[in-house]
């Protein structure tokens, strides 16, 4: 296996080609900046650069509050800038810069920052950097946010090297008008940048290709000075790919784990990454082909480590960029690799090589990373816990029953047959515990688990099912007012539910969270989709992927109306609500209407004056299955509530 890295042009130290929330108040403050020398370089030779693309460049306008945003990453562009060989072409990089500017603020991209990964030039020549300066002037002119760092083709030695053409051109003085620049170390080779996205502040560290102890000390101090910011570490050399590039498409091995720390990368890990839990993503160039791996830091959390580099591809990569699309709603980072310079060309005029490189779609170039941002950042951005709310706050006008399960028993202790849970609405619809014969004593227990937006921080844990029939459920009394209620003017039924990992379709499917006793046949119901043995109302979880279903027999029809939701994953709390406005019934999951809400008039709920069951379901008048999972607050209201009036309201 070969390690493919760029060949140093000046390196004299023996290094050869083998060689990355919610409600957080995040402050942005920077370390002290250090000025460097002027960026006046030598004269310009005859370059072979194409003219920059004509046409108007858009406006830099990222949305700092949208929960979707994009970090653009540009690796080694060295072959575009070889001034000592009279070979410079700014056009590809400038086209990428235009793309970045034009796609800031767009909902499908919302590019908020661009990070360059070093090796800006091939030869570190002042003439090359003069052209780099002109290209980056496009970003500066539009106020775009970006960071840069030095690679081994830009400098020699470590960050104590002193003045260089790189520092004169791309040093801290370049960022004096930048709103995202947060400072540099005394050498000017290590810089910090803070951008705003998803309502948070994010810290980017752009570290020299070879950092000394003072540089690492500075970086550690910057992180400590910004203790609530997620950190993205960028550097030139950190991990390399442990598979080869002898064939194309590349045989990438395991695309989820085909990178390892380089020798210098081990140093960066030990001196900076491992003990700083805020660093969740690292990005480097230098080596090829692209690869990634995930390592556990000292806190036991994931650090995603990526190497991206296309200098060995057509046109030296042609200013190719990798787009990291952060989606804090989906808890995912979607990664794609594109070449704006080629995409801007007329497709019919592209060469075969250009067409092949317009988008790079292999598993190491185009992929998704699931990441629970709240959980990952919880050690330094504590997830705010919504406090429990008193029952009186939830007794909205028309509340007919409100059952909750807090303050009545220690978590893990069992409820016993005959025990009472009071109806907090004051209407007298109390629940009584019923245990089926042969059921274990702990089949119904108090639990502290709850939906994050649930008023009560508690639930009931049901361990029920069939094969054989077992479990403990609850029932209203024979004279409870709720039993006779028909809700002619409308209703809202809400609850919270979670299924455990051992939920089984055969043993637990079709168990009801809430049901009304009395069979459809006894109520004279008949016709299409009617099951004469089923209860008149059932709010259940189906056996087909745990889909919530509200099946009910209205007053105006002999046939049932059925509302279906999508499959609910296990170990996740779900808020379910059924709303009837006096004519139509809608099922909501987490405040969103489901697809199968029939456009059929269904007025009220048929009643035979029999009790309601919580966790129980009957067939032909007898309980045939008990729920398996947790059930939180249940509220029944005699009118249609808006989503803003749900128990999850803020």
N, C-alpha and C positions, 0 to 999 in steps of 0.2 A: 504494500500500500504506500502510495506516495502522498506526501503532504504538499499541496500546491499553494505556494505563496508568491507574492510579487518579489522580484529580485531587487534588493536594495541598490540604489544608485550611488549613495554616499556612505552607507553604513560601514563603519570601521571597527565595530565591536564584536565581530564574529558571528552575527546573526545572518544565517543564509536563507535560501528560499525554502528550507524545510523548517521549517520552523512551526426585563420589562414589564366624593361619594356622599355617602348620603348625609346631607345636613351638616357637613363638617365646616367649621369656620377656619379656613386655611389662609394664613397670612403669607404674603409674599415679601420677603426682605432679602437683600443681597449682601454678599461679602464685599469687601473693598475692592475696587477696580484698580488696575495698575496700568498706567499709560506706557506706551512703548514708542519707539522711534517713528519717524515719518515714513509714509509708504511711497516715497518718490523713487521710482526705479529707473533703470537705464532706458536707452532708446529702443525703438521697435524695429525689428528686421522685417523682411518681406514674408508674410504669413500666408499659409494656404487655407485660411479660415473662410468658410462660406459666410455670406452676409447674413446677419440676424434676420429671422423671419419678419417680414413686414406685417403690419396690422396692429390694431389696438390691443394692449394687454388689459385684462380686467382689473377689478379692485380687490385689494386684500380686506376681507370682511368675515373672518371666522365667527361662528356663533359660540360664545363661551358657555352657554347654558344648556345647549342640546345634549342629550344623553348619548348621541352618536357623534363621533368625531374621528379624524384621521391624522395620524402621524406619518409624514412622508420621510423616507430614508433613501439617501443617495450614497452608494458605495463608490469605491475607487474609480475616479475619472481620469486617471493619470495619462492615458494614451491620447486624450484630447488636447493635452498641454505638454508638448515636447519642444519647447522653444529653441533649445540648443541645436535641434535638428531641423529648424524651420518648419515644424509640423504642429500647427495649432488649429483647432476647429471648435469654436465656442457654440456653434449652432445647436447641436444636440442638447447640451446642458441648458442653454437659454430656453429651448423649447420646453424642457422639463420644468424650468422655473416658471414659464408662462402657465403651464398646466397647473402647477401648485397654486399660483396666485388666482387663476381663473376658477379653481375648484375650492377655494376657501369660502366657507359660508353656504355652499350648496348642500341641501339636505342629504343627498346620496354620497357626499364625500366629506364636506366640512373640514377641509385640511386646516389644522391649527398651528402646525409647526413642521419644519424640515430639518433633519439632522444629516450632515455629511460625515462620512466615516473615515476620511483621511485618504492620503495619496491623491491629492488634488492635482499634482503634476508628476511627470515622469522623471524630471531631472533637477528639481528644486532651483531652477534657473530664474533670476530676476525677470527675464523676458517672459517666461512662462507665467509667473505670478502676475505680471502686468495684464496679461490676458484673462487670468482668473478674476482679477480685480474688476475688469470690465463686465464679465459675466455676472458676478455677484452684485454689481451695481444695479442690475435689474430688480433683484429682491429688495435692495436698499431703497430704491426709488419708490417702491410701492408699500414700504413699511412692513414687509413680510418678516415673520419670525423664523429664525434659523440658528443653527449652531454649526461650528466647524471644528476640526481637530487635525493635528499633524500626523501623517503617516511616514513610514521610513523612506519614501521617495521624496518627501517634502523637507526632511531634516535629517541630521545625523545625531548619534549619541542620545542622551536622555534630556529631560526638561531643564537641566542646568546648563544647557549649551550656550545660552546667551542669544544675541541678536541674529536673526536670519531673514532672508526675503519673505519666508512664510509669516514670521511675526510682524514684519513691517507691513505686510499686506492684509493679513487675516487676524491680527492680534486684537486685544481688547478694545483698542481705540476705534476699531471698525463698528463696534456696537454701542457707541456713546449715545446714539439717538434711539436705540432699540428699547421698546417697552418690556421685552422679555429678558434682557440681559441682567443677570443678578451678581456678576462679579467674576474675578479671576484670581488665581494664586499670584504670588510675587513675580513668578517667571513670565506670566502671560500665556503660558502654553496650556494651562488647565482652566476651563471656564465653566460657569454655572448659568443656567437659563431656566426661567419659570414661565410656563404658559398656562392660560386658563382654559379649561374644558370641562364640560359636564358639571359646571358649578363648583369645580375644585381647582386647586393649584397643583400643578405637576412640575417636578424638578427634573431637569436634564443635566447630567454631568458629562461634559465633553473633555475627555482626558487624553493627554499626550500619548504617543505610541510607546514611550518608555518613561514611566513616572518614577521619580525618586521618592524617598521617605517623606520629604517635605510636601510633595504633591499629594501623597496619600493622606498625610495629616491634615492638609487643607481640605481635601474632599470629605474626610470624616467630620471635620468641623462644620462644613456647609450643611451636611445632612443633619447634624445635631442642632444647628441653628434653625432648621425647618422640620421639626419633629413630626408634623402631620401631613407631610407631602409624600405621595408615591414617587419613587425615583427610577428614572430610566438612565442606565449607564451606557454611554457610547465611547468606544475606543477603537483603535485600529486593529490590535492583536489581542485576542482573548481565547476563542475556541476555533478549532479547525475541523474539517470534515474527515471522518475516518473511513470513507469509501473513495473509490477512484473515479476518474473521468475519462476512461479510455474509450468508452462508447457513448453514443448519443441516440436516443435520450439516455441520460445517466442512469446507471443501475444504483439507485440511492440507498440500498440497504433498508434499514428501518427508518423511514423519514421522520419518525417521532423521536428518534434517538440515534443520530449518526454524527454527533460532534463530541469532541473531547477538549479539555483545557490544554492549551499549549503550555510550554514551559513558563513563559512570561505570564500566561493566563493564570497559572497556579499562584503566582505572586499576587496578582490582582484579586483573586478569590480570597486568599488568606489575609491580605492587608486592607481590603475594602468591602468586598461583597458579603462574605460569610456572616459577619457580625452586624451588618446593617440590614435589618429586615425590611426597610423601606424600599430597597432595591429589588424590584420584581421582574425586570426585563433588562437584558444586556444585548447590545447590538455592536457587531464589529465586521470589518471587511478583511483585507489583506490576503486571506486564503480563498481557495475555491476548490470544488464547487460548493454551493450553498448547503447549509446543514443546520440542525438545531438539536438541542438537548435540554433537559430540565434537571436541575440539581436542588437538593434540600439544603437550606442554609442552617445556621446554628439554632434558629428558632423552630426548625422543622417545617418551614414553608417553602414553596416552590419558587425557584428563580429560573425564568425562561431565558435561555442563552442561544442567540442566533448569530450565524455568520452568513452574510450576504455579499456577493461579489460577482461581477459579470465582466471583468476586464479581459477575460480570456475568450469572450464571445464576440460576435460580429461587431465591428466598429468600436472595439474596446468597451462594449456595453452600451455605447451611444447615449450616455447620460441617463441610463435606465434608473427607474425609481421603484422602490418597494413601498406599498401603501398598507399601513397597519390601521384597519378600520375598527376602532373601539366601539362596542355597543354595550352600554351599561344596563340596558333593559334586558338584553338577551344573555348577558354575562358571557360575551364572546369577543374575541379579536379575530376578525377575518383578514387574511393577508393575501394580497395579490401583487404581482410584479408586471409592470408595464413599461413601454418605451414611448413617451409622448412625441418624441421626434419622428418616429416611424408612424405612429397613429395619426399625426398631422399630415402625412403624405397622402396623395391620392392612391387609394388601394390598387387601382389598375396600373399604376406606374411603379409600384414597389417591386424591388427585385425579390427573388425567391428567398434570399437570406434575410432581407429586411422583413418580409412578411412573416417569416418564421420567428422573428424576434420582437414582433409588435407586442405580443403578450406571452409571457413565459408561464406555462400552466402545469408544470410537473409537480409532484407531491412535495418537493422541497421549496417551491416557489409560490405555490398557490394552495393555501390551507387555512384551517380554522383552529383557534386555540380556545377551548372552554376555560373560563376563569371566573370564579365567584369573587367579584371585586370587593364586596363588603366583607366577606370572610377573609380574603387574602390580606386586606388592609386593616383588619379589626385590631391588630396589635398596636397600631399607631393612630388609627382613626376609629375609635370605639363606635360601634353601631348604636345609635341612640335607641333605647327601648321605649316604646310608647307606653306610658303608664296605664294601669287599669283605670276604668271609669266607673263611677257608681251606677247602680242599676237605675236610680231615679232619672239620670240623664238620658236613658234609653227608652223611657216610657213615653213614647210619642203619642200624639192624639190617635185614638182608635186601637191601642194595644189591647189585645184580648188575652194573650198569654206571653210570659217571658220567663224562660227557665235558664238558669246559669248555675255553675257548679264550683264556685269558689267559696272559701271560708266554711266548708261543711265537713271536711275530712282530710286527713293527712295524705299527701300523694303516696300511692301504692297500697293504701288500705282499702279493704273491700266494703262495698255496700251490702246490706243484708236484706233478705226478703221482708217486705212490709215497711221498710224505711221510707220516709217521705221527703220529697224535694218540693219546696213551696213555689208556687206561681207568684213571681214578684210583681205582676201587674195588679194584684189585689182582687182579681176576678174569681179566685177560688178554684183555678184549674191545677190543683196540686198533682204531683206525680207520685206513684207508689211503685216500689221495686218488686218485681216478680221473677222468680227463678224457676227454670224448667227442671224437671226431675233428672237426676244424674249429672248435674252441672257442677263443676268445680267451684269452690268457695270464692275464688278470686276471679270469677268470670266478668265481674263489673267492679272497677276500682276508680278511685279518685285520681286525677292526674294534674300535674302542673303544666303540661304541654298545652300550647294554644297558638292560634293564628296571631301573627304580629299585630294585626289591627283589631283583634277581638276585644270587646270591652272587659270581659272577665279573663284573668290570666289562669284559666283552669279548664278542664274538660273531663269527660267520662271516657274511660277506656273499656270498650266492649270486647270480649273474647267469645264470639259466638260463631254459629255456622250450622251446617247440616252434615250428614254422614259420619256419625249420628247427629240428630238434632240436639243442640245444647246451647246454653247461654242464659243471660239475665237481661231483662228489658224493663221498661217503665210504662205505666199506664195512667191515664187520667181516671178519676173516680166515676162511678156509675151515674152520679148526678152532677158532674162537672158541666158548667154552662157551655163550654166549648163544644161539647158533644152534639148539641142541637143546632149550632151555628151553621148557616148556609151561605153567608158572605155574598148576598145578592148584588151588593153595590161594589164589590171588588175586595181584594185582599193582597197581603204581602206575607210570604213565609220565608224566613231567613234562618240559616244555620251555618256552622263551620264543621268541616270534616277532614280527617286524614286517615289514609289506609296504610297499614304496616307492610313490611316487605314480605311477610308470609301470607298476605291476602291471596286467596286462590279462587279462580273463577268457578270451579265446580262446587267448592264448599261454601263460598261466600257471595257468589254472584246473585243479584236480585234481592239481597237483604236491604231492608228499608231503614233509613235514618228516622223517618217519620211516616206514619200511616194512620188512616182512619178505619176502624173496624166496620164491618158490614159488607157483605159480598154484593157484587154487581147484580147477580141473579136475584137475590132477595129484594133488591131495590127496583126490580122490574126492568133492568137494563138489558138491551139486546142489540143485535145488528153488527155492523162492520167492526172488526178488531175487538169485539167484546169477549171477555173471559168471565163467565158467570161466577167463577169461584174467587176472582181476585178482589182485593179491597177497593172501596170506593175512592180512596185517595192513597197514593203511595209515592213517596219521595225516596227513590232507591238508587243503588249503584248496580249497573248491569253487569252481566258476565262477559261482555264484549269490550275488553280494554278499560273497565272501570268507568264507563260513561254514566254521568248522572242522568236520571230520568224522572220526570214528574208526570205521572199518569193519573188522570182524574176524570170522574164522571160528573159533568156539569148538570145544572138543573134543566137546561133547555134542550138536552139531547139524550138519547138512549145509548149512544156510542161514546167511547172515551176520547178525550183530547190528550195527546202525548207530546211532551216537550223533551228533546234530546240534547245533551251536551257532548262535548268531545271527551276523549279519554283522559282521566286524571292520573298523574303519576303518583307512585307511592312515596311515603315519607315527606310529603309536602302538604301543608295546610291549604285548604280551599274554602273560600266563602261562596256559598250557593244561595241564590234568592229566586223566588217565584213571585211574579207580580201580575195581578189581574186588575184591569182598569174598569171592570164591570161588563166588558165585552170580550177582550182578547187576553190571552195568557202568555207571558214571556218568562223564559228561564235565563238567569244570568249566572255566569261564573266569573268570580273576581271582578264584578261590576260590568262585565262585557256580555252583551246578548249573544246567545248561541245561534248556530245556523238553523237548527230545526225548531223554530217557533211557529207553529201552524197559524196561518191566516184564517182561522176558523172561530166563529163566535162560540164562546164557552162562558156561560153565565153562572157564577156561584159554584158551590160544591154540594153535591147530593149528600144527605145525611139520613141515617136510620136511628139517630139519637144514641149511638154507641160510642165507647171511648176512643181516644187517640192513643197510639202507641209510639214510644220513643225507643228506637232500636229493635222493634219487633215488627214482623210481617206475618199476615195470616193468609191462608187459602181455605176456602170452603168453611170459614168460621173458626178455624183452629190455627194457632201460631205454627208456622212451618219453617221459619229460619230467624236467627237473631244476628244482628249486625256484628261485623268484625272490624274494629278500628276505633278512632277517637272521634267524639262528637262534642263540639263546643256550644256556645250560647245558641238558644233557639228562641226566636221571637215571631209571634203571629199577630198581624195587624189587620183591621177590617176595612182597609182602604189601600189604594195603590200608592206606594212610596216611590219617589224619584231615587236615582242612584245616589244622589247627594244626601239622602235621608237614611241610607243603609247603615247597618251597625258598624261598617268600616269607615264611615265618614270622618273627615278631619276638620 
